[in-house]
Amino acid sequence: QVQLVESGGGSVQPGGSLRLSCAASINIFSFNIMAWYRQVPGKQRDLVARVFSDNSAEVLESVAGRFTISRDNAKNMLYLQMDSLKPEDTAVYYCFLRWMGSTYWGQGTQVTVSS
């Protein structure tokens, strides 16, 4: 089945940067929707950003101007560049893929922003 493998999480100080990566086990060329979600224990899982097959993208208002989502179809990779990180960005971040009417999730990677 489809597998998504994430990397790039870690701990940083406020104002720092991280780049998350997600490798997909299938070709993501064409009409797949890929996205990043994040979740804090006890809270709902929220959409952070998503990118479509034409490379158009949408981001959560609270991260606009700081986070950039992108995809490399040739390498079957999804990225999330996170700059000017804030403590409120602390969460587990999940890679998401919608393909052939089904949804798939990565294992999640922890991002911690603290002083």
ABEGO torsion letter per residue (X at the ends): XBBBBBBGBEBBBBGBBBBBBBBBABBABEABBBBBBBBBBGBBBBBABBBBAAGBBBBBAAABGABBBBBBAAAGBBBBBBBGBBAAABBBBBBBBBBGGBBBBBAEBBBBBBX
